[in-house]
Amino acid sequence: MTRENPHGGWSTRTAWVGRINAPLRSFLRTETGGARVVLIAAVLALLWANLHVSSYESLWSASFSIQLGDWRVSHDLRTWVNSGLMTFFFLVAGLELRREFDIGELRERRRLALPLLAGLGGMFLPIVIYLAFNAGRATATGWGAVMATDTALALGALAVFGPRFSDRLRGFLLTVSVIDDLVAIAVLAIAYPEHPSPTALFAAAGIFGVVLLTRACGVRFGPVYALLGVAAWLAVSESGVDPVVVGLVMGLLTYAYAPGRTELQLASDRFRLFREQPTPQLARAVQAGLAAALSPNERLQNLYHPWASYVVVPLFALANVGIVIDGELLARAVTSPVTLGVVAAYVFGKPAGIVVTSWLVARLSRNRFRPPVGWFAVAGVGTVSGIGFTVALLIATHALHGPALEEAKLGILVATIGASLVTWLVFRFAARLPPARRARALLGVAEGIVDLMPPVDPERDHLRGSSEAPVTVVEYGDFECPYCGQAEPVVRELLADFANVRYVWRHLPLTDVHPHAQLAAEAAEAAGEQGAFWEMHDLLLAHQDALNPSDLLGYAEQIGLDLDRFREHLVKLKGVDRVAEDVDSADLSGVTGTPTFFINGRRHHGAYDIDALSAAVKAAFASAKLRPEYRRDPGHRHEGGPAS
């Protein structure tokens, strides 16, 4: 079965019933796209409030009630948005942090230490700065409003101002910002409750206990957890704590994991049955089988993430950003400790806290814990983290009231613009550095997570190019896959442009959809026994529609192989184990289809046209130059072509 991609053929792959792992790039696309909608909503709110403030306030202050018998919950529309719909936003934040912890960047637990401490440092210093402006005043209670980062807007700003092709940088920002959100919501729950009710809190804790017990019993029926989530939300709401915390907790309790072979094979079997007998009953069985193969975390993210980014957060901005900006407010803001404290905390405190804490952690640990990016990139993450918008507004509405709240909202808007401008300046300056210094400043020297398992072995793997090349491109391919055939000329052009790249082919025959792929892979191994793997490889990809046994014998004869040895190798299935080893490595590496590329052990997401692969290879060369062994070995310095 093939999976079409809206970005065109150069990113299309044939799907494999192997591991399915939601890439970070998909999350980032939704976040950055949603950021545009949030900005539009914020501008509309400002225009609306300044053109007709009475209609703006009358709408969002309108009361809305839910009543069942004698039980009744009543809030104004703004509260339903802030405490109701925003629960889904924090559910998504919790899900993403859990996914990163289970199968993402944070699956190596030591990588959690630095972003955790950097996030805490990026909250502590802004609080100190805000309190320095507001010491001894009633407005000091607004210290919580300068803690958090707006993940969606920060990622959107980084996409505009930051370097291209830097998923590691975006992953570092995502980790820091989600940790910010986690602590900020804990502060919101603990520091700003309204009429706290211990009884309701104990009831909420009991409901979360039931959630854990239900999960331990293996229950996967979504409506059960939805009902428990609603009950927990109501209990926390009655306790006086902002119930958005429920979304974050439910997200953190939702495991993410790669599907097992058994579930994937069952889904594949059901799909084949449906092809043979397309009935409504089998269609429902196929849907259930496909859903069961994915972790609850991935299913919930797929369901709620677009709604949170494109509907919930924009509605929140529309409900809360609308303030009347007139001469009186601006005159107050110029001398207001609230406005000045918020702006200073976000524009200066955030980046200073993140950079200084990261430097101290790296220094004190003797670089055992160091950022996954260079120090200019760390500074860029710090400055862009000064965009506090969503969570800052949420906490401000709980901590401050009246004129102080208006001054805080204005400060948050100014800080958002200021942090964006400083971020642009940081990356603009980095772009002007010489190439070698720029690479070190943005990429750093930390080793990235290696996705490829096992690593390339020159004694075992099929290699093209120098075995000592500093950059290795690995492709998992299927000789019958049309997209692998489409990628073949791109690979050839890549090898021609970059003289010091080695290329590795690993087999992943998708026998469910390509009946001749397994035999073709074994034929390539049979040719490899006679030292002609690459000659056979090229012929198989050039004739993907002719892979019958007679065709394979013809190709063997064409390249001058000993036909008796070639035929014996196929008949005795001598290549089966070798192909199976590659398939097992694909499973370990999280490969979901063909073609899939790895560059220096890191999985390449997205398109595989020459521009995308060349950019990824150039980035790999830049990272390789920063490794001590590369700098010591002059033989690794020649990249050739455009990379030099």
LONU-837081 format. One line per 5 residues: number of its first residue (from 1); for each residue x, y, z of C-alpha. Coordinates in nm, 2 decimals, m for minus. Example, Ala and Ser with C-alpha at 12.3 -4.5 7.8 and 13.67 -1.06 7.14 Angstrom:
1	1.23 m0.45 0.78  1.37 m0.11 0.71
! end
This chain:
1	0.00 0.00 0.00  0.13 0.35 m0.08  0.09 0.66 0.12  0.05 0.98 m0.07  0.22 1.30 0.06
6	0.10 1.65 m0.01  0.45 1.77 m0.07  0.48 1.56 m0.38  0.66 1.25 m0.51  1.00 1.34 m0.36
11	0.87 1.27 m0.01  0.64 0.97 m0.09  0.73 0.63 0.04  0.59 0.28 0.03  0.47 0.20 0.38
16	0.60 m0.10 0.57  0.42 m0.29 0.85  0.71 m0.21 1.08  0.76 0.04 1.35  0.56 0.36 1.33
21	0.70 0.66 1.50  0.54 1.00 1.47  0.83 1.23 1.36  0.90 1.56 1.54  0.87 1.74 1.20
26	0.50 1.67 1.19  0.45 1.82 1.53  0.65 2.12 1.43  0.45 2.18 1.12  0.13 2.19 1.31
31	0.27 2.42 1.58  0.42 2.67 1.34  0.11 2.67 1.12  m0.11 2.73 1.43  0.12 3.02 1.53
36	0.00 3.21 1.23  m0.36 3.17 1.33  m0.28 3.28 1.68  m0.12 3.60 1.56  m0.43 3.67 1.34
41	m0.66 3.61 1.63  m0.45 3.84 1.86  m0.46 4.12 1.60  m0.84 4.08 1.56  m0.89 4.09 1.94
46	m0.69 4.42 1.96  m0.88 4.57 1.67  m1.22 4.46 1.81  m1.15 4.59 2.16  m1.02 4.93 2.03
51	m1.30 4.98 1.79  m1.59 4.86 2.01  m1.49 4.75 2.35  m1.84 4.72 2.49  m1.93 4.44 2.24
56	m1.60 4.27 2.30  m1.65 4.26 2.68  m2.02 4.18 2.67  m1.95 3.87 2.46  m1.67 3.72 2.67
61	m1.84 3.81 3.00  m2.17 3.64 2.90  m2.26 3.36 3.14  m2.29 3.00 3.02  m2.42 2.73 3.25
66	m2.45 2.35 3.25  m2.71 2.20 3.49  m2.80 1.84 3.57  m3.08 1.83 3.83  m2.96 2.02 4.13
71	m2.60 2.02 4.01  m2.49 2.33 3.82  m2.17 2.47 3.68  m2.17 2.83 3.56  m1.89 3.05 3.42
76	m1.86 3.33 3.18  m1.75 3.26 2.82  m1.39 3.37 2.88  m1.36 3.13 3.18  m1.49 2.84 2.97
81	m1.23 2.92 2.71  m0.94 2.97 2.96  m1.02 2.68 3.19  m1.22 2.45 2.96  m1.09 2.46 2.61
86	m0.73 2.53 2.72  m0.74 2.19 2.89  m0.70 2.04 2.55  m0.40 2.26 2.48  m0.22 2.13 2.79
91	m0.33 1.78 2.71  m0.13 1.81 2.38  0.17 1.96 2.57  0.16 1.66 2.81  0.13 1.41 2.53
96	0.43 1.56 2.35  0.65 1.56 2.65  0.55 1.20 2.73  0.63 1.10 2.37  0.97 1.27 2.38
101	1.04 1.09 2.72  0.93 0.75 2.59  1.05 0.74 2.23  1.20 1.08 2.14  1.50 1.29 2.23
106	1.46 1.23 2.60  1.46 0.85 2.58  1.82 0.89 2.68  1.76 1.01 3.03  2.08 1.20 3.07
111	1.96 1.43 2.79  1.68 1.55 3.02  1.91 1.70 3.28  2.03 2.01 3.09  1.70 2.12 2.93
116	1.53 2.06 3.26  1.78 2.28 3.45  1.79 2.53 3.17  1.41 2.56 3.18  1.42 2.61 3.55
121	1.69 2.87 3.52  1.49 3.04 3.25  1.20 3.07 3.49  1.39 3.16 3.81  1.57 3.46 3.68
126	1.26 3.63 3.52  1.08 3.58 3.85  1.36 3.76 4.03  1.36 4.04 3.78  0.98 4.09 3.80
131	0.99 4.08 4.18  1.27 4.34 4.18  1.04 4.58 3.99  0.74 4.50 4.21  0.89 4.44 4.55
136	0.65 4.55 4.83  0.36 4.61 4.59  0.04 4.42 4.56  0.13 4.35 4.20  0.41 4.12 4.32
141	0.16 3.84 4.31  0.19 3.85 3.93  0.54 3.68 3.94  0.39 3.36 3.78  0.31 3.54 3.46
146	0.67 3.57 3.36  0.76 3.20 3.38  0.64 3.01 3.08  0.71 3.01 2.70  0.44 2.99 2.43
151	0.55 2.68 2.25  0.35 2.74 1.93  0.46 3.10 1.88  0.82 3.03 1.98  0.84 2.75 1.73
156	0.68 2.97 1.47  0.93 3.25 1.53  1.22 3.00 1.52  1.10 2.87 1.19  1.11 3.22 1.05
161	1.43 3.36 1.21  1.63 3.04 1.29  1.86 2.83 1.07  1.71 2.59 0.82  1.73 2.21 0.86
166	1.79 2.22 1.24  1.55 1.97 1.40  1.79 1.93 1.69  1.76 2.30 1.77  1.38 2.29 1.75
171	1.38 1.97 1.97  1.58 2.15 2.23  1.34 2.45 2.23  1.04 2.21 2.25  1.19 2.03 2.55
176	1.27 2.36 2.74  0.93 2.51 2.66  0.73 2.21 2.75  0.91 2.19 3.08  0.83 2.56 3.13
181	0.47 2.48 3.07  0.47 2.19 3.31  0.61 2.39 3.60  0.40 2.70 3.51  0.08 2.49 3.53
186	0.19 2.34 3.86  0.25 2.70 3.99  m0.09 2.80 3.86  m0.25 2.51 4.05  m0.06 2.57 4.37
191	0.00 2.94 4.39  m0.33 3.08 4.24  m0.62 2.87 4.37  m0.96 3.03 4.43  m1.14 2.92 4.75
196	m0.95 2.59 4.78  m1.15 2.29 4.87  m0.94 1.99 5.01  m1.24 1.76 4.97  m1.26 1.82 4.59
201	m0.88 1.79 4.56  m0.89 1.45 4.73  m1.18 1.35 4.50  m0.97 1.45 4.20  m0.67 1.25 4.33
206	m0.89 0.95 4.37  m1.01 0.98 4.01  m0.65 0.99 3.89  m0.59 0.68 4.09  m0.88 0.51 3.90
211	m0.71 0.62 3.57  m0.39 0.45 3.67  m0.57 0.14 3.78  m0.77 0.13 3.45  m0.45 0.17 3.25
216	m0.28 m0.11 3.45  m0.57 m0.34 3.37  m0.50 m0.29 3.00  m0.82 m0.10 2.92  m0.78 0.08 2.58
221	m1.14 0.20 2.53  m1.11 0.58 2.48  m1.45 0.68 2.61  m1.37 0.54 2.96  m1.07 0.77 2.99
226	m1.27 1.06 2.85  m1.54 1.01 3.12  m1.27 0.99 3.39  m1.10 1.30 3.25  m1.43 1.50 3.26
231	m1.49 1.38 3.62  m1.14 1.49 3.72  m1.19 1.83 3.54  m1.51 1.89 3.74  m1.35 1.78 4.07
236	m1.05 2.01 4.02  m1.27 2.29 3.90  m1.47 2.26 4.23  m1.14 2.26 4.43  m1.06 2.61 4.33
241	m0.75 2.50 4.12  m0.75 2.59 3.75  m0.87 2.26 3.59  m0.63 2.30 3.29  m0.39 2.10 3.50
246	m0.61 1.79 3.43  m0.51 1.81 3.06  m0.14 1.81 3.14  m0.17 1.52 3.39  m0.37 1.31 3.16
251	m0.12 1.37 2.88  0.17 1.28 3.10  0.00 0.95 3.20  m0.05 0.84 2.83  0.23 0.61 2.72
256	0.39 0.64 2.38  0.55 0.33 2.23  0.64 0.17 1.90  0.38 m0.09 1.78  0.48 m0.45 1.80
261	0.51 m0.69 1.51  0.21 m0.89 1.63  m0.03 m0.59 1.61  0.11 m0.47 1.28  0.09 m0.82 1.13
266	m0.27 m0.85 1.25  m0.36 m0.51 1.09  m0.20 m0.62 0.77  m0.39 m0.95 0.77  m0.72 m0.77 0.82
271	m0.64 m0.53 0.53  m0.58 m0.83 0.30  m0.91 m0.98 0.40  m1.08 m0.65 0.33  m0.92 m0.64 m0.02
276	m1.06 m0.99 m0.09  m1.40 m0.92 0.06  m1.47 m0.54 0.09  m1.76 m0.55 0.34  m1.86 m0.28 0.60
281	m1.79 m0.53 0.88  m1.43 m0.59 0.76  m1.38 m0.22 0.70  m1.46 m0.16 1.06  m1.22 m0.44 1.16
286	m0.95 m0.29 0.95  m1.00 0.05 1.12  m0.99 m0.10 1.46  m0.68 m0.30 1.38  m0.50 0.00 1.25
291	m0.59 0.21 1.55  m0.49 m0.07 1.79  m0.14 m0.08 1.63  m0.07 0.28 1.74  0.00 0.39 2.10
296	m0.28 0.59 2.27  m0.04 0.88 2.28  m0.01 0.90 1.90  m0.38 0.86 1.85  m0.47 1.14 2.09
301	m0.21 1.37 1.94  m0.34 1.31 1.60  m0.69 1.38 1.72  m0.64 1.69 1.94  m0.32 1.86 1.82
306	m0.47 2.03 1.52  m0.78 2.14 1.72  m0.55 2.28 2.00  m0.33 2.47 1.76  m0.58 2.60 1.51
311	m0.89 2.65 1.73  m0.83 2.64 2.10  m0.52 2.87 2.13  m0.66 3.12 1.87  m0.99 3.14 2.06
316	m0.79 3.20 2.38  m0.60 3.48 2.21  m0.93 3.63 2.08  m1.08 3.62 2.43  m0.78 3.76 2.63
321	m0.57 3.99 2.42  m0.83 4.25 2.36  m0.73 4.56 2.56  m0.79 4.92 2.49  m0.45 5.07 2.40
326	m0.50 5.45 2.45  m0.28 5.73 2.57  m0.38 5.67 2.94  m0.26 5.30 2.93  0.06 5.39 2.74
331	0.14 5.67 2.99  0.08 5.43 3.28  0.28 5.15 3.11  0.60 5.36 3.07  0.64 5.38 3.45
336	0.44 5.07 3.55  0.64 4.82 3.75  0.42 4.55 3.61  0.48 4.63 3.24  0.85 4.70 3.29
341	0.89 4.39 3.50  0.72 4.17 3.24  0.92 4.31 2.95  1.25 4.29 3.13  1.18 3.94 3.26
346	1.10 3.80 2.92  1.33 3.99 2.69  1.64 3.98 2.92  1.57 3.74 3.20  1.46 3.44 2.99
351	1.76 3.43 2.76  2.01 3.51 3.04  1.86 3.24 3.27  1.87 2.97 3.00  2.22 3.05 2.87
356	2.38 3.10 3.20  2.22 2.78 3.35  2.32 2.58 3.04  2.68 2.71 3.07  2.70 2.63 3.44
361	2.56 2.28 3.39  2.81 2.21 3.11  3.10 2.36 3.31  3.03 2.19 3.64  2.96 1.85 3.47
366	3.28 1.89 3.27  3.07 1.87 2.95  2.91 1.54 3.05  2.58 1.73 3.02  2.60 1.98 2.74
371	2.35 2.13 2.50  2.27 1.94 2.19  2.34 2.25 1.99  2.60 2.53 1.97  2.60 2.83 2.21
376	2.46 3.07 1.96  2.17 2.83 1.91  2.13 2.81 2.29  2.12 3.19 2.30  1.86 3.18 2.02
381	1.65 2.93 2.22  1.68 3.17 2.52  1.56 3.47 2.33  1.28 3.30 2.15  1.17 3.15 2.48
386	1.09 3.51 2.58  0.76 3.48 2.39  0.54 3.39 2.68  0.21 3.49 2.52  m0.05 3.21 2.59
391	0.05 3.08 2.93  0.16 3.42 3.04  m0.18 3.56 2.97  m0.35 3.26 3.14  m0.16 3.31 3.46
396	m0.19 3.69 3.45  m0.57 3.66 3.44  m0.55 3.46 3.76  m0.29 3.67 3.94  m0.38 4.03 3.85
401	m0.70 4.23 3.81  m0.81 4.57 3.69  m0.55 4.82 3.56  m0.26 4.59 3.67  m0.39 4.32 3.44
406	m0.42 4.56 3.14  m0.06 4.67 3.21  0.06 4.31 3.23  m0.12 4.22 2.90  0.05 4.52 2.73
411	0.39 4.41 2.87  0.33 4.05 2.74  0.25 4.19 2.39  0.56 4.41 2.39  0.78 4.13 2.52
416	0.65 3.90 2.24  0.76 4.16 1.98  1.09 4.23 2.16  1.18 3.87 2.20  1.11 3.80 1.83
421	1.33 4.10 1.73  1.62 3.99 1.96  1.59 3.63 1.82  1.62 3.77 1.47  1.93 3.97 1.56
426	2.10 3.66 1.72  2.06 3.44 1.42  2.13 3.72 1.18  2.47 3.77 1.35  2.53 3.40 1.35
431	2.47 3.39 0.97  2.75 3.64 0.92  3.01 3.43 1.09  3.26 3.23 0.87  3.13 2.89 0.77
436	3.34 2.69 1.02  3.26 2.92 1.31  2.89 2.93 1.22  2.87 2.56 1.21  3.02 2.53 1.56
441	2.81 2.82 1.69  2.48 2.66 1.57  2.55 2.29 1.58  2.78 2.25 1.88  2.99 1.95 1.95
446	2.74 1.73 2.13  2.68 1.39 1.98  2.33 1.35 1.85  2.12 1.04 1.91  2.20 0.77 1.67
451	1.88 0.64 1.51  2.05 0.37 1.29  2.08 0.03 1.45  2.32 m0.14 1.42  2.58 0.11 1.29
456	2.74 0.07 0.95  3.00 m0.21 0.94  3.23 m0.19 0.63  3.30 m0.57 0.67  2.93 m0.65 0.63
461	2.74 m0.36 0.46  2.74 m0.29 0.09  2.93 0.03 0.05  2.99 0.28 m0.23  3.26 0.54 m0.19
466	3.55 0.56 0.06  3.51 0.35 0.37  3.68 0.63 0.57  3.44 0.91 0.44  3.32 1.14 0.72
471	2.96 1.13 0.60  2.76 0.81 0.55  2.43 0.79 0.37  2.23 0.48 0.44  1.92 0.39 0.24
476	1.67 0.12 0.33  1.52 0.02 0.00  1.31 m0.23 m0.19  1.40 m0.31 m0.55  1.03 m0.32 m0.65
481	0.94 0.01 m0.48  0.88 0.28 m0.74  0.99 0.55 m0.50  1.33 0.38 m0.45  1.36 0.38 m0.83
486	1.28 0.75 m0.82  1.54 0.81 m0.56  1.82 0.63 m0.74  1.92 0.91 m0.98  1.91 1.15 m0.68
491	2.16 0.93 m0.50  2.38 0.91 m0.80  2.38 1.29 m0.83  2.45 1.32 m0.46  2.76 1.09 m0.49
496	2.88 1.29 m0.79  2.85 1.62 m0.61  3.01 1.51 m0.29  3.33 1.32 m0.34  3.38 1.21 0.02
501	3.05 1.05 0.10  3.00 0.68 0.14  2.66 0.53 0.05  2.51 0.21 0.20  2.21 0.01 0.07
506	2.02 m0.21 0.32  1.74 m0.44 0.21  1.38 m0.39 0.32  1.17 m0.60 0.08  0.80 m0.51 0.14
511	0.66 m0.85 0.05  0.30 m0.76 0.14  0.29 m0.51 m0.15  0.58 m0.61 m0.37  0.58 m0.99 m0.44
516	0.91 m0.99 m0.63  1.11 m0.78 m0.38  1.24 m1.06 m0.16  1.37 m1.26 m0.46  1.53 m0.95 m0.61
521	1.71 m0.88 m0.28  1.84 m1.24 m0.27  1.95 m1.20 m0.63  2.15 m0.89 m0.53  2.32 m1.09 m0.26
526	2.39 m1.38 m0.50  2.56 m1.12 m0.73  2.75 m0.98 m0.43  2.90 m1.32 m0.36  3.07 m1.28 m0.70
531	3.17 m0.92 m0.64  2.90 m0.77 m0.85  2.64 m0.64 m0.59  2.63 m0.29 m0.73  2.60 m0.39 m1.09
536	2.30 m0.61 m1.00  2.16 m0.33 m0.77  2.16 m0.08 m1.06  2.00 m0.32 m1.31  1.72 m0.42 m1.06
541	1.63 m0.06 m1.00  1.64 0.02 m1.37  1.40 m0.27 m1.45  1.16 m0.27 m1.15  0.88 m0.41 m1.36
546	1.08 m0.72 m1.47  1.19 m0.91 m1.16  1.08 m1.26 m1.24  1.33 m1.55 m1.20  1.40 m1.55 m1.57
551	1.46 m1.18 m1.57  1.71 m1.21 m1.28  1.90 m1.48 m1.47  1.92 m1.26 m1.77  2.07 m0.97 m1.56
556	2.32 m1.21 m1.41  2.43 m1.32 m1.76  2.44 m0.95 m1.87  2.69 m0.86 m1.60  2.90 m1.17 m1.67
561	2.82 m1.38 m1.35  2.88 m1.75 m1.32  2.51 m1.86 m1.38  2.55 m2.19 m1.21  2.68 m2.03 m0.89
566	2.41 m1.76 m0.92  2.13 m2.01 m0.96  2.26 m2.23 m0.68  2.28 m1.93 m0.44  1.91 m1.86 m0.51
571	1.79 m2.22 m0.50  1.96 m2.29 m0.17  1.83 m1.95 m0.02  2.18 m1.85 0.08  2.09 m1.48 0.09
576	1.78 m1.52 0.31  1.96 m1.47 0.64  2.15 m1.17 0.51  1.83 m1.00 0.39  1.66 m1.08 0.72
581	1.94 m0.91 0.91  1.87 m0.59 0.72  1.50 m0.62 0.79  1.57 m0.67 1.16  1.79 m0.36 1.16
586	1.51 m0.17 0.99  1.28 m0.27 1.27  1.54 m0.16 1.53  1.59 0.17 1.35  1.22 0.26 1.34
591	1.19 0.25 0.96  0.83 0.28 0.84  0.87 0.25 0.46  1.09 0.28 0.16  1.30 0.47 0.08
596	1.42 0.58 0.42  1.76 0.76 0.45  1.99 0.79 0.75  2.28 1.05 0.74  2.56 0.98 0.98
601	2.32 0.76 1.18  2.05 1.02 1.21  1.72 0.96 1.03  1.65 1.20 0.75  1.28 1.32 0.76
606	1.10 1.48 0.47  1.18 1.50 0.10  1.46 1.31 m0.07  1.51 1.53 m0.37  1.86 1.65 m0.44
611	1.82 1.99 m0.27  1.70 1.83 0.06  1.95 1.55 0.07  2.24 1.79 m0.03  2.14 2.03 0.25
616	2.14 1.74 0.50  2.47 1.61 0.38  2.62 1.96 0.41  2.49 1.99 0.77  2.65 1.64 0.84
621	2.98 1.77 0.70  2.96 2.07 0.92  2.90 1.86 1.23  3.18 1.62 1.13  3.43 1.90 1.11
626	3.36 1.97 1.47  3.46 1.62 1.58  3.82 1.60 1.72  3.91 1.30 1.51  3.80 1.48 1.20
631	4.01 1.78 1.27  4.32 1.56 1.34  4.28 1.37 1.01  4.35 1.58 0.71  4.22 1.30 0.49
636	3.87 1.38 0.60  3.88 1.74 0.49  3.79 1.70 0.13  3.41 1.71 0.07  3.42 1.79 m0.29
641	3.17 1.98 m0.50  2.92 2.22 m0.34  3.01 2.12 0.01  3.36 2.27 0.00
! end
